[in-house]
C-alpha cells in the first residue's frame, strides 16, 4: 500500500493490535459463535516490526480467554506455489473426473475445544497466482472444493509497497473485503513483550536509553543489516544462548543490526562492568545509586531481569523497591513499570508490598494511572 492508502487505516502498536484481535475473537467464541463470522484481518508493516509475533501473542491471549486450545498454522506464501494451496489433482474413483487432494494446511482439528489460526504471511510478496489462491482462503475460507473448518481464523500479513521490499499492490476489490491494520514501532509495547519473553537484559537496557534504535529500517537506504524488533531478538538469542562476551560476538551482532548500531551497543555494554551486584541489591546490601544515565538504564534492566527470575521472593522485591526509591523519579518509575510487566497480575502482588505502596504514594502519579 502507498502512504496515501495507509493514512486511511488504523495504526496500532503490536500490543494494541494483540488486544483488539484477541478481545474481538474471544468475545465471539465465548458467545457460542464461530470465529469465521468475523472478517479476515490484514496486518501491514515494515520488515521485522513484529507481525508474526503479534499473531502468536493473540493466539496465547485467545487460548487464555476462551479455555480452548489454539493452533497456529504459519504459511510463508513467498515459498508456495498455487498447487501447494489448492492441492494435487488426481482422478476420482471411476476415473471420470479430476479431484484435488487436500493440502496439508487444511488438515485442521474442527472440534469444539480447538481454535485454529491460519496465518498467511508475506501475502503481498507472493506471486500473483499464489495471491489469488490466498485471497480466496482469506475471503471465503475455501480454495477450490476445500473448505476451512468454522473454528478457523484467517490472518494475513505483508510489507507495504513503500517499504521497497518485494510487494504487489492489493486490488481494491480484495482490499475492501479485509480488515486492515498497520503496525507501528512502539518501544513501550516492545518493552513489555521483551521482559515477558526473556530478551537479554543488555538489549532491553540499551534500547531503554536509545528508543530510537529499536526500529532503524529506512526504505530509502540500501542496507542489508539494520535494527528492527526482529533483529534485536536475534541479538538477544546470540547473547543468551552462547554465553559469549559482547566482544567475541561483535561481528555476528553487527551482521544482525549493522555496524553503526552495533558499535554503540558495544560501547554501552561496557557500562555493565561498573554496576553494583544486582543480587546484593535484592539482599539489601547496596546503598549507593549510580548517577550516570547509561549506568542507571543498565542497572534498571539488570534489576528487572533478576526480579523476573525471583518474582516470588517478596522480601527481595521489597529491598529492590526500597533501593529504587533512591533513584531519580523518572528512573524509579521506569523500574516500577518494568516490575509490573513481569507477568499478568504481578501489579496486584506488588501492591501487597508496603514498600511499593509507599513508592506509589509519593511517585505513583508518574505512572499515569498504572497503579
DRENVEX-758878 format. One line per field, with one value per residue (C-alpha): x, y, z; chain. Coordinates in pm, 1 decimal. Layout:
N
xx	X	...
yy	Y	...
zz	Z	...
c	A	...
This chain:
371
xx	0.0	108.6	142.1	-193.3	-365.4	-207.0	-345.2	-695.8	-643.1	-571.7	-209.1	-158.3	128.0	173.8	34.8	-285.4	-322.9	-299.7	-560.7	-802.4	-787.4	-786.2	-1072.6	-1290.1	-1230.4	-1264.8	-1598.1	-1733.8	-1605.9	-1731.4	-2066.0	-2101.7	-2035.4	-1771.6	-1474.9	-1516.9	-1812.5	-1559.1	-1373.0	-1024.5	-751.5	-464.5	-162.2	64.5	406.6	777.1	1004.5	1087.0	833.0	670.5	371.6	435.3	491.8	165.3	-27.4	131.0	63.6	-300.4	-320.7	-192.4	-449.6	-737.9	-634.6	-629.6	-960.8	-1157.4	-1003.4	-971.7	-652.0	-529.9	-324.4	-136.9	-56.1	211.2	218.7	504.0	339.5	660.1	773.8	447.1	302.4	-68.8	-54.3	68.0	-252.3	-509.0	-364.5	-251.7	-501.1	-580.2	-856.4	-1169.0	-1257.4	-1416.3	-1163.4	-1426.8	-1341.1	-1039.1	-1032.1	-781.8	-601.4	-635.9	-317.0	-154.3	-267.8	-631.6	-566.6	-711.1	-895.7	-1250.9	-1364.1	-1525.1	-1229.7	-992.5	-943.1	-728.4	-541.5	-420.9	-151.1	-81.9	247.9	420.4	99.5	197.3	526.5	382.1	343.5	8.6	-107.8	-41.3	-205.4	-522.7	-548.4	-454.4	-716.9	-982.3	-880.8	-891.1	-1224.9	-1420.5	-1222.6	-1200.5	-974.0	-1147.6	-1354.4	-1157.1	-1308.6	-1151.3	-1337.5	-1563.3	-1329.7	-1054.9	-938.9	-754.4	-496.0	-273.9	33.5	264.2	503.7	390.9	482.0	662.3	898.7	1072.6	1055.9	904.2	539.9	248.9	-34.9	-354.3	-655.3	-929.9	-1200.0	-999.1	-886.3	-1248.9	-1315.3	-1044.7	-999.3	-671.4	-433.6	-91.5	160.6	383.5	705.8	637.1	904.9	671.6	478.0	802.1	948.5	657.3	687.0	1066.4	1053.3	794.8	987.3	1329.7	1503.9	1864.1	1889.2	2161.8	1941.6	1649.3	1873.7	2037.7	1706.8	1560.0	1829.0	1804.2	1438.8	1508.8	1726.0	1453.8	1339.4	1611.4	1453.6	1475.3	1332.7	1543.3	1873.2	2017.5	2131.9	2137.5	2167.0	1955.3	1785.0	1427.9	1244.2	1318.1	1693.0	1720.7	1560.8	1833.0	2097.0	1934.2	1947.0	2314.9	2389.5	2157.1	2231.6	2608.9	2704.6	2985.8	3100.5	2993.8	3349.0	3355.8	3004.8	3051.9	3090.5	2773.6	2580.8	2693.5	2568.7	2221.2	2177.4	2451.6	2799.2	2699.0	2431.9	2643.5	2934.5	2707.7	2570.4	2922.3	3029.4	2716.8	2761.7	3091.5	2891.0	2783.1	3129.0	3078.6	2736.7	2669.7	2583.3	2211.2	2191.5	2328.7	2060.9	1788.5	1957.5	1954.7	2334.8	2378.2	2304.6	2483.5	2293.8	2482.0	2443.5	2539.3	2234.4	2360.9	2450.5	2100.7	1936.8	2169.0	2101.6	1724.0	1741.5	1954.0	1719.6	1416.2	1563.0	1664.8	1318.1	1157.4	1370.4	1295.7	939.8	822.5	1090.3	878.4	1144.4	1396.0	1144.0	1085.7	1460.7	1487.6	1193.7	1347.9	1667.6	1471.0	1316.3	1663.8	1684.5	1573.6	1193.3	1179.3	1415.9	1235.7	912.7	1063.5	1173.2	822.5	668.7	911.1	822.2	450.1	518.7	693.0	372.9	-2.9	-136.3	201.8	92.1	-155.6	126.4	338.0	53.3	78.4	436.0	442.4	749.4	569.9	265.8	496.5	657.4	314.5	201.2	493.3	565.3	272.3	127.9	415.7	270.9	-21.3	-281.8	-95.6	-136.4
yy	0.0	358.8	625.4	774.2	437.4	377.1	706.0	564.2	264.2	248.7	243.5	47.0	-85.0	-461.6	-461.5	-279.4	-496.4	-810.9	-676.7	-566.5	-900.4	-1127.7	-938.8	-948.8	-1315.8	-1419.9	-1237.7	-1418.4	-1760.8	-1720.1	-1611.3	-1951.4	-1830.7	-1946.6	-1707.1	-1728.6	-1486.0	-1202.3	-1061.8	-1186.3	-948.3	-798.2	-674.0	-425.4	-316.3	-274.4	-581.3	-708.3	-494.8	-794.4	-901.6	-1273.4	-1219.1	-1024.8	-1317.6	-1564.2	-1334.6	-1300.9	-1681.2	-1701.4	-1445.5	-1619.7	-1950.3	-1789.6	-1603.9	-1895.8	-2204.1	-2361.0	-2493.5	-2254.8	-2394.8	-2158.6	-2275.7	-2044.2	-2037.5	-1838.8	-1764.1	-1647.4	-2012.4	-2154.0	-2211.4	-2247.0	-2628.2	-2611.1	-2427.6	-2597.4	-2948.6	-3204.4	-3310.5	-3680.3	-3896.6	-3986.5	-4347.7	-4428.9	-4209.9	-3982.0	-3658.6	-3480.1	-3420.5	-3229.9	-3393.1	-3183.0	-2982.8	-3011.3	-2666.3	-2781.8	-3071.0	-2891.8	-3012.7	-2881.6	-2992.4	-2755.6	-2747.0	-2608.9	-2274.3	-2268.3	-1964.7	-1980.5	-1715.5	-1623.8	-1439.2	-1240.6	-1231.3	-905.9	-1059.0	-1381.2	-1431.3	-1317.3	-1677.0	-1763.6	-1441.5	-1531.3	-1862.7	-1699.6	-1429.3	-1694.8	-1850.8	-1514.2	-1410.5	-1735.8	-1978.1	-2206.3	-2297.3	-2490.6	-2761.8	-2746.5	-2555.2	-2447.2	-2552.1	-2293.2	-2269.6	-2122.0	-1760.1	-1628.2	-1353.6	-1231.3	-1008.1	-831.7	-545.1	-214.5	-115.6	188.3	-42.5	-126.4	-494.7	-737.2	-629.9	-610.3	-362.1	-522.5	-494.0	-268.3	-534.4	-763.9	-490.6	-398.0	-748.5	-741.6	-563.2	-367.6	-270.2	-109.4	-199.8	76.5	55.5	136.3	94.4	63.5	-212.6	-389.9	-347.2	-528.9	-812.3	-827.4	-852.4	-1131.5	-1322.8	-1306.8	-1078.9	-1020.6	-756.9	-565.1	-535.4	-408.2	-167.2	-26.2	28.7	185.0	450.1	460.8	405.5	542.7	241.3	-18.7	30.9	153.5	42.0	308.0	217.9	487.6	325.2	8.4	-161.5	-536.0	-525.0	-281.3	-273.0	-396.4	-576.6	-898.5	-833.8	-729.4	-1062.1	-1228.8	-1036.5	-1146.9	-1510.9	-1480.6	-1342.3	-1569.1	-1896.0	-1873.1	-1711.8	-1538.4	-1183.6	-886.0	-851.7	-1207.0	-1182.7	-836.8	-945.1	-1156.4	-882.0	-629.7	-873.3	-853.8	-483.4	-312.4	-195.5	155.7	47.5	-249.9	-17.6	196.2	-115.9	-249.5	78.5	86.2	-276.3	-181.0	20.1	-307.9	-359.2	-63.3	-165.5	-283.1	-652.5	-698.6	-987.6	-762.5	-501.0	-761.1	-871.4	-512.5	-483.8	-191.6	170.0	373.2	455.5	535.5	888.1	823.8	796.4	495.6	316.8	377.5	235.4	-64.3	-121.6	-97.8	-358.7	-590.5	-548.9	-623.1	-948.4	-1054.1	-967.1	-1177.3	-1475.9	-1424.6	-1294.8	-1494.7	-1351.0	-1073.5	-974.9	-930.9	-732.8	-506.4	-442.9	-362.6	-121.3	49.9	87.4	210.3	487.2	642.3	673.9	988.9	987.2	914.6	616.6	469.0	499.8	301.5	35.7	4.5	-14.5	-294.3	-481.5	-457.8	-608.1	-919.1	-1120.4	-1070.9	-984.4	-903.2	-547.7	-688.9	-882.7	-567.4	-379.3	-616.2	-496.8	-194.1	-50.7	-49.4	125.8	381.1	442.6	470.3	723.9	958.1	891.0	685.8	983.0	944.3	609.7	787.7	576.6	244.2	184.0
zz	0.0	-64.2	204.3	99.4	134.5	477.0	609.1	579.0	810.9	1186.0	1301.6	1622.4	1831.0	1844.6	2199.1	2099.0	1788.8	2001.0	2243.4	1969.3	1787.5	2092.2	2260.7	1948.0	1868.7	2234.4	2263.5	1956.2	2066.6	2424.4	2278.5	2114.4	1758.8	1513.6	1476.8	1098.6	1128.9	1170.1	869.0	790.8	903.9	703.4	901.4	725.1	843.2	776.4	770.0	1117.1	1303.4	1473.6	1266.6	1325.7	1697.8	1722.3	1573.9	1816.5	2111.5	2002.7	1992.7	2351.4	2466.9	2288.6	2447.0	2791.4	2742.1	2599.0	2759.3	2414.6	2257.4	1985.7	1700.0	1466.2	1113.6	970.8	589.6	430.7	97.7	-69.4	-63.5	-201.0	-545.8	-631.9	-618.8	-257.5	-163.2	-385.2	-369.9	-627.6	-899.3	-933.9	-1088.3	-892.9	-813.1	-1152.1	-1335.1	-1483.6	-1301.2	-1159.1	-784.7	-573.4	-284.1	29.6	105.1	447.0	562.5	550.8	790.3	1093.2	1400.2	1367.7	1714.0	1962.5	2201.5	1939.6	1766.2	1452.5	1323.6	964.0	930.1	567.3	596.7	319.7	117.1	-55.4	-174.6	-318.0	-694.8	-833.4	-891.3	-525.6	-409.2	-595.2	-409.7	-77.7	-120.0	-176.9	154.8	332.3	185.1	158.7	377.9	75.2	-214.3	-488.6	-318.2	5.9	297.1	624.7	942.3	1103.1	1403.4	1183.7	1199.5	893.1	939.4	656.2	675.2	435.5	375.4	232.0	-123.7	23.3	216.9	-113.3	-26.6	-276.1	-258.8	-501.2	-470.9	-342.4	-577.4	-440.5	-468.5	-244.2	-5.7	63.4	195.7	464.7	797.5	767.1	1048.2	1015.6	1286.1	1417.5	1614.7	1980.5	2245.2	2546.1	2374.0	2278.5	2629.2	2794.4	2545.2	2583.4	2961.9	2949.1	2679.8	2846.5	2597.0	2707.3	2979.5	2795.0	2487.6	2697.5	2886.9	2575.0	2397.7	2711.4	2672.0	2290.7	2198.5	1851.5	1765.1	1818.2	1458.0	1225.5	898.0	626.7	285.7	118.5	221.7	67.4	388.6	442.2	822.0	1024.2	1362.0	1397.1	1678.9	1490.4	1453.8	1820.8	1913.3	1704.6	1901.3	2225.7	2120.3	2031.8	2377.2	2577.6	2402.2	2353.5	2683.0	2494.3	2562.2	2356.2	2223.2	2088.7	1944.5	1794.2	1425.5	1446.3	1625.7	1362.8	1099.8	1255.1	1333.4	1128.6	1227.2	1338.2	1587.1	1697.9	1781.4	2000.9	2166.6	2235.9	2395.9	2608.7	2724.6	2885.4	3139.1	3297.8	3445.7	3681.1	3816.1	4172.7	4202.1	4141.2	4387.4	4660.4	4588.3	4639.2	4963.1	5086.5	5093.3	4848.9	4930.9	4663.1	4342.3	4015.8	3882.0	3518.9	3290.7	3094.4	3418.5	3556.4	3244.1	3258.5	3627.2	3584.3	3309.3	3522.7	3820.9	3602.5	3474.1	3825.7	3957.6	3685.2	3785.9	4158.2	4134.3	4436.3	4666.0	4812.7	5066.9	4786.2	4584.1	4882.5	4914.3	4543.8	4559.9	4860.9	4659.0	4356.6	4564.5	4587.0	4208.3	4024.9	3995.9	3622.5	3655.6	3956.0	3755.7	3467.8	3717.1	3864.3	3516.6	3433.3	3750.4	3672.1	3327.6	3465.3	3425.6	3410.2	3753.6	3906.3	3980.5	4236.6	4403.0	4421.8	4584.9	4880.0	4945.7	5181.7	5006.4	4672.2	4819.3	4985.1	4646.1	4480.1	4740.1	4666.9	4297.2	4167.2	3980.0	3731.7	3619.7	3450.6	3622.0	3601.0	3975.3
c	A	A	A	A	A	A	A	A	A	A	A	A	A	A	A	A	A	A	A	A	A	A	A	A	A	A	A	A	A	A	A	A	A	A	A	A	A	A	A	A	A	A	A	A	A	A	A	A	A	A	A	A	A	A	A	A	A	A	A	A	A	A	A	A	A	A	A	A	A	A	A	A	A	A	A	A	A	A	A	A	A	A	A	A	A	A	A	A	A	A	A	A	A	A	A	A	A	A	A	A	A	A	A	A	A	A	A	A	A	A	A	A	A	A	A	A	A	A	A	A	A	A	A	A	A	A	A	A	A	A	A	A	A	A	A	A	A	A	A	A	A	A	A	A	A	A	A	A	A	A	A	A	A	A	A	A	A	A	A	A	A	A	A	A	A	A	A	A	A	A	A	A	A	A	A	A	A	A	A	A	A	A	A	A	A	A	A	A	A	A	A	A	A	A	A	A	A	A	A	A	A	A	A	A	A	A	A	A	A	A	A	A	A	A	A	A	A	A	A	A	A	A	A	A	A	A	A	A	A	A	A	A	A	A	A	A	A	A	A	A	A	A	A	A	A	A	A	A	A	A	A	A	A	A	A	A	A	A	A	A	A	A	A	A	A	A	A	A	A	A	A	A	A	A	A	A	A	A	A	A	A	A	A	A	A	A	A	A	A	A	A	A	A	A	A	A	A	A	A	A	A	A	A	A	A	A	A	A	A	A	A	A	A	A	A	A	A	A	A	A	A	A	A	A	A	A	A	A	A	A	A	A	A	A	A	A	A	A	A	A	A	A	A	A	A	A	A	A	A	A	A	A	A	A	A	A	A	A	A	A	A	A	A	A	A	A	A	A	A	A	A
